[in-house]
Amino acid sequence: MASKDQAIGAVIFIVCAIVAIFYVVTLFYPTWLVNLAPSSWNWTTGGVQFWIVAIPVLVAFIAIMGIGAWIGWTMATTPPPKPIEEITSEIETEEKKTTEEKPMEEETPPAPPKEEPKPKPEKKKTEK
């Protein structure tokens, strides 16, 4: 049994494959779409080929401009970081405060843990 994610992935794969086939066939053989359209639309093969290229280029251009606008907006609205000098001076003042509050004590290494006595194995009685 396929999971929900696998089913969604299969649908995305099928849709992309169908759109790719439609795109390639229409780009190299546009007359099928011209013949399919009503005669009142007055489509030509050159016009279909132009739009089959122009629409994806337009979508890609808008997507790239949208990503660029998002990056610009994020950079414009994000506050600048503190200068490194300010950060280091804050760290130094904090270190001075902690050393003044606690005088340096001689550090003794922690005592090793005490070993618990191991239980003696029981002797088995042998039957005679």
Buried (B, 14 or more C-beta within 10 A) or exposed (E): EEEEEEEEEEEEEEEEEEEEEEBEEBEEEBEEBBEEEEEEEEBEBEEBBEBBEEEEEEEEEEEEEEEEEEEEEEEEEEEEEEEEEEEEEEEEEEEEEEEEEEEEEEEEEEEEEEEEEEEEEEEEEEEE
